Amino acid sequence: MGLDNLFSILNILLVIGIAALAILLILKLEKLKQLQATNQGLKKSLNEMDEQAKLILRTDIELNKAQEELDKKITSLYALQRMSRAISSTLEENKIFKIIESTGIEDFGFEKSCAFLWDPVKKAFLQQANIGYSQAELETIQSYLKENQEAYLELLSSKKTVSSLSLSQEEKSKINKVFNVISFVISSVSPIGGSRGFLFMGTTDINMAISEGDEEMVTVLAHQIGQAIDNARLFEKTWHTQQQLERKVEERTHDLTKALEEVQMISKRKTDFVSAVSHELRTPLTSIKGYASILLAGKLGGIPPEVQERLEKINSHSDELTHFVNDLLDIARIEAGRMNMKKETFDLEELLRRVLDLLAGQLKEKNIALSYTIPKEANAVFADRGQLNRVFINLIGNALKFTPQGGKINIYAKISGNAVQIDISDTGCGMPHEAQQQIFEEFYRVDNTINQEAKGTGLGLSLVKHIIEAHQGKIWVKSTVGSGSTFSFTLPLPA
Ligand code: ADP
């Protein structure tokens, strides 16, 4: 092998080597590119992560702020609840603002507050509450209100709330200056009746930005104050009315007691008088009747028929008069509580039968059918037998008197509560409604044809009422003119 051949082989080997190196280089370059791309991707991810970290940080700050505001809101809500409860528990208007002053407003996030009510008589805003203001500051506020009365009255009538949030820069600065604050809320206090006013709350804290929540809080508090004022005024009014009423009732009671005492005195005098007169009348009446009876019996010799007729009249009139005097005397005795009722348990039907025996002649004469129903359970009564006898004689006697020929009388007994109720109904002339209220009064008689003809004193029903009431019973009447009447009374059942 020659030297040329050796060079050729070396050249070939060199070329191969360079080619191999070139391929290797290309491969390395490719790898480098790949690394660069990876590097860029990593850088991008790093940037993105950085952004995210910043976002998380920002969110965290905002969350903290929101938490702080929430805490503030909760604190002021609690404060509002406490204040509302305190002011609504008083019924004295002048105490409402005192409560605000003593409870304090720090928890609302404010440190200065004042309240004014419009006095329509003095035509001025009168200060009600003050937190954090000196006398001099209050005077400045007063004179500012005087100058701006119209604007504030308008605010009150619109029942609005204004604050650093809603007012123009110029208005804000003015108020800030007068009330010596940096931000504020003013809300109208609007009771339904009477003068209105406003509640001011402000702060000098530069970091406190008034929020809608603050506005709402002060508005609610001002509304609560308005309601508390309403309640206090209503209570005051009711209390005054009640006082006046009580005074009037006292006066009237005093007058009535005096009048009652007078009536009782007059009634006692009347009773005493009637008793005395009746007693005085009874003695001569007894002797008149006695002499008439002796003469009639012919014990003093024969008498001519005309004299006999007159003596019989004297006799019967004396009987009527004795009856009248006895009734009068008994009414007076019962009224004076001097009539002793001898109460006992007895059979109602038995008593009724005796009364009917007495009245049988008159019933027959007028052809009146009388029936009665007394069930077993209502048959026993606890009463004064003699007095109950008079009650029946009077009531059935009246039924007989005021019922025309051929009429009907019905007596019915029943248990009503813890009493026996006895109804005596007739088909007689009845009586008008107005008369039904008065027939139990002494000497009252209905003006009708029967009464014009028949004799009567108007004492019977009064006596009956007195007897029934002395038995703790009641008596009443239901009647229709032309159809008849039902007299009902009650008597206690035996114990
Ligand atoms: P007198 O019967 O003596 O008039 P009373 O006191 O017994 O007195 O009755 C008062 C009045 O009540 C009677 O005059 C009569 O007008 C009316 N009155 C009483 N009972 C009846 C009756 N059953 N029907 C209609 N009117 C009656």
Residues whose N, C-alpha, C, O or C-beta is under 5 A from the ligand:
A	BS01	ADP	N398 A399 F402 G428 G430 M431 I439 Y444 R445 V446 K455 G456 T457 G458 L459 G460 L461 S462 S485
